[in-house]
């Protein structure tokens, strides 16, 4: 649409205004803004012709055009079949017209059916938001239908028309996924690219259980402010809707940030030291040993264009402020949107104080249809209907609803809690009870304190609960970041709550909007809003420590069960069972270790979560907890706990330090007689010895580990030991046996059903075949491994495999393909913050440059690689060694020895950022 275009009502006088359940058709021209900018005169004529074609087709099929916005049409139909016929005819007419003067015009359309409020010839309500979101994900020439519309029309679809199931898609309203259908018929295009739904853009925005109501103006203002300021903080009291507004703003701006919109919820973080670690995990940044995560994030973000949402900052505001400031200084294309009850207080911050929802003036007598334009009324009605489908806003009850919302000071959370009561209380009774609750506040000469209002509202909701419901609400407050029914039953039952009654009580708390339920995942999970959780914890009072201990013991047991099951399970299954509870594990560690309530329990949990720390990428956080645990645990008093801590250190480090930690774990496990853990210590030592080039010792250690794993029935251990054993055999000169052992490892992972595990020996086998001279076979194996690595989204594995593929393509003469793989490897290695893989990618990028004039840059990059390997004490792997030798030979053909030495010394002095920048120039 042209800049500055206005919404214009365009009522069709021949058609009666549809009311009640209405089918809405929205359309717009794909890419019209660019066409207006390039050829305004031609576009003006084209759009006028487009408008005539659209209006003719729509009105011919009884469409009521109630609004046009630029080139976009908003149309209401009383019958779904009319909307279908109009869409087909409009698309046919548009595609038949000659719009070549503007490079063609392609119209996208969406149809959705639902209830909407009408006033003055316009419509309002969630149905219009839904169809607007739906049309935004389509392509020119495409007609999309919601499930609601499809259910009404599929049985008597017009002859020749077909509905194609495009699957579930998340729209940018963040609500539950919508199954989307494509309408096609003779003369309409069938094939289109994938829909531009939420999943098409990099993000981690969570599903929301309810739609956002009453914040349209604030969304517009927030988006505008983010365009002007790189740091925007939404400030307001608890329950005012800061988080929900931030999430919706991020969803609306996805297209502007090619590197994604990422949410870091800081509410569960108790220690400021862990803020950077949590943010790094969200951004999928590797957390290598020896480097502060707070320094890694700005470096990683330097060339990124993304939006980082830092949510619930008030309790760690100084740590957040320091991190945000360092990111903004280093990364000019990164924007930060934070939510807090107080500003961060750093340079460049713009603070937007989020107001309460709008409400009609107390003196006005607004009718129901007019009152719905106020955000507070609209939210109450939306949530009341969700609680009781019979509820309707009428001219008779609108004054009571307005009075209730005013009594709650327009706070969204408070309004939601009150609206949930309409199924058990009349509006008059609801208003009276609120008057009783808040009468102490009446007559104040100052504004009603919002936080006091919120607390009073929760008081009121709490008082309406049965004694059993009150006790359960108090007890579930010990959970952090969510919980399942099984956890609630085990932690919260007893005196007087029977375990069998927990489900019904929990369901009642969900019905009363005090607990949120997430049912779109495989297993239902429950969660309290932070305001409710803090309130309930206070109510728990002297029993808090008792239930905190039960919570800690329960999650230690969960960690132990997952740890033991890993021996016969898969990586993906392990993570699926543990990662959702990361915030509960953090809460246990804070209670047990940081607060000193049970250091042995806390230290045990740190060790038992070793695979979560490693596979989940929580490396920096793990090292922090390991330091806390090893500082207080006694090896003499608790040798098994201490052994697991040392084993976890070994898993998260490399080379000499890994060997030293693994050896300490091995000695302790030998003393306590834990044969299975002793076998894992031998495996860890073998891996470290291989890295250090001590292959004979590594071979002896891995043979011992493999034998013990078999005896203990640890199938996962057998698979990883076979993989490492094969990786030791072929450098020792036995490639034939190495191939056989790799095949055994692959079979072992396949028996487990561990696809991610299969990729490890497959990638290693590719390297063996490459060194043995078969680059084509190596490329085939590595490409298979890459498919698995891409599905797992582990940046380190991606970097390793892409670096290997680059080496194989160079050997096959495919320099363009090698450069492409190296660039992917470089980006993945930066994301994982792995200096060795960055150096390898830099070398391959240098090697894939064909022209002789680039020799000085190539020499400097080779010097940088040498320095990096020396710094970390790592030996060059066989596949990299071939590439290294080839590059060195190339340089000796183009430069003198003195020039090579001088240039390599210059490269050795480069920073990582400088090396990456130079490598990517090729």
N, C-alpha and C positions, 0 to 999 in steps of 0.2 A: 504494500500500500504506500502511497506517497507520504512523505513526512508531513506531520501536522494535520493529517486527515481527522475528521471528527465523526463520531457515531451519529447516524441519522436514522430516525424512525422512518420506515417505508411501508406503511400499512396498505394491505391490499383490500380495497373496499368490497371486492366481490366475495371475499371469503370471511366467514364468521370466525371470530377470535377463539382458537381452541383453549379449553380450560381443563383443569383436573390432571389426568394423566396425558401428557403431551409427547409427541415424537418431534425431536429437534434435529434439524439438519444444518450443520455449519460448513462453510466452504471458504477457501481463500486461494490466491494464486501463489504457487511455489516460486520463490526467488523474485518476487515483484520489486522489492526495494532496489536491487541492483539494476533492474531494467529501467526504473524511474530515474536513477542517477545517470545512466548511460545515454538514454534517449527519451527525454521527457515528453516531447511533442508526439512522437509515435506511440509512446506508452499511453498517453492520454486518450488517443483515438482508439487504441486496442482495448483499453479498459471499458470505455463507453460501449463498444461492441460486445464485450464480454458481459457487461451488466444487462444489456438487452436480451442476450441469449439466455442468461441465467433466469432473469425475471419471467421470461416467456415460459420456459420449461417448468419453473417452480409454481407459478400461478395457474398454469394449465392443469396442474395436478393438485389444486386446492391448498397450495402452500401459502401461509401467512408470513410475508417478509416483514418481521417486526424491527429489524435493525440492519444497517450496513455500516461497516467500519472500513473506510478505504475500499479495497476490492473484496472484502470479506462479507459474506451473506449469513445472516442468522434467521432461520426460517422455522416456523411451527406448523405441525400437521396434526390433524385430529386422528388420522388413520395411518398406520405404519405402511400399508401397501402404497398409499399415495406418495409417501416419502421415497420409497424404493423406486417407483416409476419416475419420479421427478429427478432423482439422482442419475439414473441411467440416461434419461433423455438429455439432461444438461451436459453430461460427459460426452455423449455422442455429438451434440451440437458444437461443443467447444473443440473437440478433436477434428471435426470436419471443417472448421473455419481456418482461413489463412491468416495466421498471426506471424508470418515470417519477418515482418518489418521490425519486430521486437525480439526476434529469435525464438518465437513460439511462446504460447501461454499454456501452462499446465495447471489444472485446477484439482486441488485435493479436497475431499469431502469426508465428513463423519456424521453418523446418525446414532442417536441415543434416545431412549424412551424413559420418562420418569415424571414424577410430580414436580410442579413448579408454581410459584406464586406469580400472579399477573397483576400489574397495576399500570394504568395509563398507557396501555398498549405495549408494555415491556414485560419481561419475565425475570424472575430471580429465584435462586435456589441451587442446591448441589447438582441437579441434573444438567444445568447449563455449564457449570464448571467442568463436569465430566466430559461433555461433548467437546468443549474447547480443548481439553487436554488430549482427547482422542484425535482430533483433527491435526494437532501439532506433531504427532508422530508419523503421519502418513506422507505419501509422495504424490507429486502431481500426476493426475490421471487415475488416482486410486480412490475407492469408496470404502470406508471402514464402518463396521457396525459393532456396537456393544453387545454383550450377551443378553441384556434385557431386551434389546430390539430383535435380536435373532430369535429369541424364544417366542416372540409374538408373530413373526413373519415366516419362519421356516416351513410351517405346515402347508401354507398356501402361497408359496413363492410363485411369482409369475413365470409362465413357460419360457424356457430359454435362459432363465437366471440361475446362478449358482452361488452358493456361499462357501468360501474357502476358510478353513480353520487356520488362523495364523498363530495360535497358541496363546499362552498366558504372557501378559506384558504388564510391567509396572509403569503407571503413568506418573506424571510429575506432581500429582496431588499427594503422593506418598502413601495412599491408601492401599488396601489389599489388591493383588494383581487382577487385571481385567482380561478375560478371554476375548480376543479380538477376532472378528470375522471380516473377510473381504467379499464385497458384492461384485460379481462380474456377470457380463451378458454379452451377446453378440455386439461387436463394435467397440468393446471396452478392452483396454490392455489388461493382461493377466499377470505377467511377470514384473516384479518390482524388487528393489533392494530390501534389505531387512528394515523393519520398523525402527524409527528413531526414539524408542522408548528408553526408560531409565537405564536399562542394562547396556544400551549402546554407548554409554559414556562412562568413563572410569569414575567410580564413586563407591562409598560404603553407607549411603543414606538408608536408615532403617525403615521398614514398613511401619506405618502409623495406623492405629486401630480406628481412628476417627478422622473426619475431614476437618480442615482448618476453616473456621467461620469467623467473620467479623474483623478480619485483619487485612482486608484488601488494600486499604490506604497505607497501612504500615509496611506491607510487602513492597508496594510501589516506592515508598520513601526509602526503605532499606536498600533496595536494588540501586536506586539512584545514588545514595550515599556511598555505596561500595564502588561505584564508578568514579567517584571523586576522591575517595580516601582509601588507602591501602590497609588501614586498621580501623575497623568499626566495632564498637562494643555496645551491645544491647544491655541496658541496665534497667532493673526493675525488681520489685519484690517477688518473693516466692509465689508461684501459682499464676503470675501475670501472663505467662505464655512466651517467655524469651526463647526457650529451646525450640518450641514448635515453629515460631516465626523464623528462626535461624535455619532450620531444616528446609522449610518451604522456600526460603530465599535461595538457598544452595541449589535446590532442585530446579528452580526457575532459571538459574544462571549456568547450568551445566555446559551449554554450548560455548560459553565464553572461556572455559578453562580446559584446554586439551589434555592437560595432565591430571585433571580430576577435581572433584569436590570431596573433601575428606573430613569426617567427623571424629574428633577426639573427645570423648566424654570423660571429664576429669573428676566426676562425682565420687567414683570409688577409690580414688587415689588419696591415701592418708598421709603420705610423706612427700614433701616437695621434691625430694631427690629423684622420685620416680616419674615426675611429669614428662621429662624428655624421653624416657624409655617408652612410656605409653604412646607418645606422639610418634616416635620412630616406628613402633610396631604398626600403628595405623597407616603410616606412609610406606610400610614395607621396606624400611631401611635396615640393612644389616647392622648388627651391633658388635663389631669386633673388639677383642680384648685390647686394652692399652690405649684406647681413645675415648674421650668423653663424648657421650651421645649428644649432649647439648652443643658440641662443636661439629658433630657429623651432620646434623640436620640442616644447618644453614649452608654448608658446603654442598650437600646433596641437592638442595632446593635452588641453587644458584641459577640454573638454566631452565627451571621449571616455570610453567604458567598454571597455577592452581589456586584453589580457594581452600583454606584450612579453617574449619570451624572448631574453636576451642570452647567447649560447653561446660558450664558450672565451674567457674574459675575462682569464686570468692574465697575458698578456704586455702588455696595455694596461689594467691594472686601475685606474690613477688616472683615465684619461680616462673609462672606463666608470662609475666611482664618481661623478665630477662630473656626468655626463650623467644617470645614474639619479636622483641626488639632486635635480637641477633639475626633472626630469619629475615626481617624486613630490610635490614642493612645489607645483607648478603644477596638477597634474591629480589630484584626489582619487579619481576612479573608475578610475585606471590602476593595474594591478598589474605588477610586474616579477619575473620568474623568471630568475635568472642561474646559469650553471655556471662553475666556476673551480677551480683548485687552491689558491686562497687566497680568503679573504673580501674583499668590497669595502671593508669597514671604515667604513661610514657609518651615521648615526643611523637607527633603524627597521629595520635589516637583521636578519633571523633566519637563522642559518646551520644547515643540515641536513647533517651529515657522512654521506655515503652509505657504508654498510658494504659489505663483500664479501657475496656470496651465501651463504645459509645452507647448512650441510652437516651430515650426521649426525656425532655424536661418534665419535671414533676407536675407543672401546671398545665401541660398540654394534654389533650384528649385525642391522641392519634388513633385512628382506626387500625385494625389488625394489619391490613395490607401495607399501610404506611409504616407501621412500627417495625416491620420486618427489614427495613433498610438499616436499622440500628444493629450494630454487631452483637451487643449483649442479648437483645431479644432473639436474633437469629440463632445464636448459639444455644440459648435455653430451649428454643423450639426444636432444634435439631437433636439435642440430647434427650429431650423429653419424649420425642417420637421414637427414638431408639429404645427408650425404656418401656414405653407403652404406645403401641402403634395406633391406639384409639385417640391419642391426644391431638387436639387441633387448637390453633390460636384463633380466637374469634374476637369480634368487637366487644363481646360480653366479658371475656376474661383477660383481655390485653392489659388492662390497668393493673390487675393483680400480678401478672407476669412482670410488668415494668417495675412495680413496687418491690417485688422479690429481688430483681436484678440490681435495683438501686441500693437495697439493703445490703447486698453483697459487694457493693462498690464497683461493680463491673469487672471483678476479677474472674478470668475464665475458669480457673480450677474450682473456685467457689460456686460459680454458676453451674458447672457440670455436676458437682456433688448434689446441689439442690435439685436440679432437673431430674436426676436419677430417682428422686423420691415421688414423682408424680404417680407412679403405679401403686403406691400405698397410701398417699395422702392427697386430699383435695388441695387445689390451689389456695383456697381460703385458709385451710388448716396449716398448709406449708408456710404461708405468709405470717400467720399468727405465731407459729413456733419460732420463726425467725425473729419476729418482734420480741418475743420473750427472751430469746438468746441474746439479742443485741440491745435490749432496752437500756443497759448500762451505758451504752455509747451515745444514746440519743441526747441531744441538747448540747453537745460539745461545740464550742465556738471555733474549733479548728477542724481541718479536714479529717475524715475518718481514717485512722491508721490502717493501711492495707494489710500489713502483716498481722496486726491484731485481729482484723476482720477474718483473715484466712484461718488463723489459729482458732478463733471462736467458731468458725464454720465447721472445722474438723471436730472441735469439741461437740458441737451439736450433732454431727453425723455419728460420732463415737457414742454419745449418750443414747442414740436410738437403736444401737446394736444390742443384741442379747448378750448376757454375760459370757457365753461361750464364744460368740463372735468377737467380743472385745479381747478376750484372752488370746485368740488366734491372731488377731491383727497385731497385738503387742509382740507376740512371739515371732511372727514372720519378719518383723523388722530387723532381726539379726542377719537376715540374708542380704547380700550385696549383689546388685546387678542381675537379680532374677533367680528363680528356683523352680523346680518341678514338683509335682504332687508327691512323689516318693520322698523327696527331701523334706517337704513340709510335714508329712506324716511321721517321719522318724525324729525330726528335731523338735516338733511342736506338740506332740501328743502327750497325754498324761495329765492327771490332776487338774481339771476334771475332763479333759478332752480325750475322748476315745479315738484311737487311730482310724477306726472305720467311719467316723463322723467328719474327718478333716475335709474330705472332698465337698460334702454338702455345705460346710461352713465357709470354705474357700469360694465356692460358687456364689454364695450369698454375698460375700465381700466384693466379688467381681460385679454382681448385679447392682451393688450400692456404690460403685465407682471408687471404692477405696483400694482395690487391687486391680491391676490391669492384667489381662490374659492375652497371650500371644499364641494363636492356634494355627497360624499359617505354616509353621515349621513342622518337622516330623513328629515331635512330641511337644505337648503344650507346655508353656512356661509362664510363670507369673512374676509380677514385679510391682513394687510400690513406687509411686512418685517420691522424689527426695523429700518434699515437704511432709508427706504422710509418714514416710519412714522415720524422719527425725522426730515427729510428734509421737509416733508409736514407741520409739525407743525410750523417750522420756517417760511414757506411761508404764513401760516395763519395769522401770525403777530398780529396786533392790534385786529383782530376779534377772537383771541383765547379764550378770556374770555367769549365772547358772546356765542360761540358754546360749550365751556366747561359747561356753565350754562344749555344750552339746553340739552346737554348730561346728566347732573346730574338730571335735572327735569324728563327727559324721563325715566331714570333707577329707579328713586324713584317711578314713576308711575308703572313701571313694577313690582317692589318689592311689592307695595301696591296691585296690581291686583292679584299677586300670593298668597299673604298673605290672602286676602279675599277669593280667590277661594279654599284655603286649607280646608275650612269648609265643602266643598262638594266634595273634591278631594281625591287623594291617595298620600302616601309618595313618591312613585316612580315618579308619574306625577309631583309633586311639584319639586323634585330635577331635573328632566329632563328639566323643564322650567326655573330653576334659576341657577343651577350649571355652565352651559356653560358660563354664564355672570359674574362669580366671579371676573375676572380681571377688567371688567367694573365697578362693584360695588366698588372694591378697588380704582380704579381711581377716582370715585366720592367721596369716603370718604377722599382720599388724598387731593382733591381739596377743599372740603367743610370743613372738620374738621382739618386736619393737616395744611393746608395753611390758614384756617380761613376765607374762602370766603363766607360760609353760614352755620353756626354751627347748626341752627335749621334743615335745610335740611339734613345735615350729621347725626345728632342725630336721626332724624326720620328714616333714612335709616338703621342705626344700629339696631333699634328696629324692624323695619318691616322685617328684614332678620333673625329674631330669629330662625325660623324653618330651614333655610339653615345652620346657625351656628350649630344648634343641630344635625339635621339629616345628614348633610354633614361632620360632624366631625371637623369643624373649631373652636373648643372650645377655644384654646389659643388665636387665632387671635381675636375672638369675645370679649374675656375679655379685650384685649388690646384696641379695639375700644370703648368698653363700658366705660373703664376708661377715655379715651379722651372725650367722649361725656358727661359723668356725671360730668366731671370737669368744663364744660363750660355751660351746659344747666340750665335754671332756672325753678324750679318746679312751682314757682308762675306765671311766664309768659307763660310757655308751659307745663301745667300739664299733658296733654294727652301724649306728647312726653316723658316726664319724667317717666310716669307710665309704658310705654312700655319698657323703659330701665330697670326699676326695675323688670318687669316681665321676661325680658330676662336674667337678673342676676339669678333670681330664677330658671329658666329652666336649667341653666348651672352649678348650684351648688347643694348642698344637705344638708339635716339635718337642723341645727339651722340657718345657713346663708340663706338657701333657704327660710325658713319660714319668716325670717325677711324681705327679699327682696320682697317676695310675699305679705306680709302684707302691706308693703309700697305701692306696686302697687294697692292692693285692695282699700286702702283708697283714692288714687288719682283717680282711675276709678269711685269710688262711687261719688266723688265730681264732676266729669265731666259728669256723667250720661251715661257712656258707658257700657251697660248691658252685651254685649257679652264678652268684655274684662274683665269685673268684674267676669263673670262666670269662665273664665280661671284662674283668680287670686285665686278664691276659690278652683279650682282643684289643682293648684300648692301648696296652703297651705295644702290641704288634704294629698297630697303626702308627703310633708315634715313632717307633724304631724305623719303619719304612720311610717316613718323612725325613728322618735324620740320615738315611742312607745305610743303616746298619741292617742289611737284608738277611744275613744268616741268623742273627738274633731274632729278627722279626719272624722268620720262617719257623723257628723253634717255638716261639710264643704262640703263634696262630695255630700251630698243630695241637698244642696243649689245649687251647681254648676250644677248638673245633671238637675234639674228643669229649671234653667235659660237657659242651652244649648238647651233643648227641645223647650222652648218658642222662642228662637232666631233662630231656624232652623239650628243650627250648628251640622251637622251629624257627623263630625270627633270628635267634642267635646263630643257628646253623647256617642260615642263608647269608647273613652278613659276614660270618667267618669264611665261608666258601668264597665270597666275593673278594675279600681281602687276601685270602690265600692265593687265589689265582693272580691277583695283582702283584704278589711277591714272587711267584714262580717264574713269570716270563722275564723279568729283569735278571733273574738268576740263571737264565739260559734254557728254560724248559717251556717254550711256547706251546708245544703240543699238549702237554699235561695241563697247562693253564687254560687252553680252550675247553678241555674236558671239564675242568673245575668250574669255569664260567657257566657252562651248560648246566651243571648240577645246581649252581646258584640260581640261575634263571628258573629252573624247574622248582626249586625250593620256594621261591617267592610266588610262583604260579600256584603251587599247592595251597599256599596261604591266601591266595587271592589278592596279593599286595601288588597292584600295578605300579605304584610309585617305587616299590622295592625293585621290581623287575628292571626299571630303567637304569639302576645303578650298575649291575654287572653288564647290561647291554651296552651302556656307554663305555665301560672299561674294555669290553671285548672289541669295540670299534677301534679303540686306541691300539690294542694289540695288533689287529689286522693291518692298521696303517703302518705301524713300525715294521711289520713283516712284509710290506710292499704292496698291499692290496687296498689302495685308497678308495676304490669304488665300493668295495664291500664295507669298508669302514664308514663311508658316507651313508650307506643304506642303514646300517645298525644305528648310527648316531641320529639319523632322521627319525627312526622309530622311538629312540629314547627321548628326542626333543618333544614329540607329541605328548608323552607322559609328563615331561617337565613343564610344558605349557599348561596342562590341566591342573597341575599341582600349584603353579604360580609361586614356586620357590625361586627367588632371584639368583641365589648362588648356583643352584643346579642349572638354571637357564644359562648363566654366564659360562659355566664349565662346558656344557654341551655345545653352545654356539661357538665358543672358542675352538673346540675340537673340530666342528664342522668347517670353520674357516680354514684351519690347517689342511683339512682334506681337500677342500676346494682349490686351495693354492696349488697343492700337489697335482691336481687334475687340470690345472691351467684355467680354472674359472675364477679369474681375478675379480670380476664384478660381483659374482655370488659371494666370494670370500669377503669383500668389503662390506656387503650387506650383513653377513653373519657377524662380522667383527663389530659393526656398529650396534647390532642388537646385543652382542656380548658386552660391549662397553657400557651400554645403558643399564643392563642387568647387574653388572659388576659394581657400578656406581650405586645402584639401589641397594645392593647387598653390602656395600662398603668393604669390598675385598680387594686390597691393593695388588695381590698377586694376579688375580684375574684381570684387573685393569691393565697391568703391565703386559700380560699376554695379548690382550686385545690390541694394545698400542703397537706391539711388535707385528702382529698380523696385518694391521692397517698399514704399517710401514712397508711390509713385504708385498702387499697387494698393489702398491703403487708402481707402475711400469716405467715411467720416464726417468732417464738417468739424472736429470737436473735436480731431482728430489733427494739425492744421496745425502746431503748435509742433514736434512730433517730426519732421514732414516737412521743415520748414525747416532744422532742425539736421542732418538727414541730407544735405540738398542742400549745406549748408555743408561737411560732411565730404567730400563728393565733390569740390567745388571745390578744397579744400585738397590732396587726394590728387593730383589731376591737375596742380596747380601744382607740387607737390613733385617729381613725376617728369617734368615738362616735356613732357607728352603732350597733344595736342589731342583734343577730344571727337569721336568718329567720328559719321558722319551719322545712323545709326540711333539712337544714344544721344542725339544732339542733339535729335531730335524728342521723345523722352521727357523730356529735360531742360527743353525749352521748355514742354511741357505741364504739368509739375510747377510750374515757376516761375509760369506763368499762373494755376494753381489757387491758389497761395499769395497772389498779388496780389489775388485775389478775396476771400480770407479774412482777410488780415492787412495792417496798414499797412506802409509802407516802412521805418519805424524798427524795427518789430517784426521784420520779415524780416531786416534787417541784423544786429540784436542776436542773433537766434536762429542765423543762419548762422555768425556769429563763434563762438558757443558750440560749434556742431558742428565747426567747423574745428579746435578745440582737442581734440577727442575722440581717444582712442587707437583703434587698430583694433578691439581687443576690445570697447570700449565701443560703438563704432558698430555692430558685428555684433550685440551684445546688444539694442540699441535697435531695429535694423532687424527682427530676428526677432520682436519683440513685436507687430508689425502683423498 
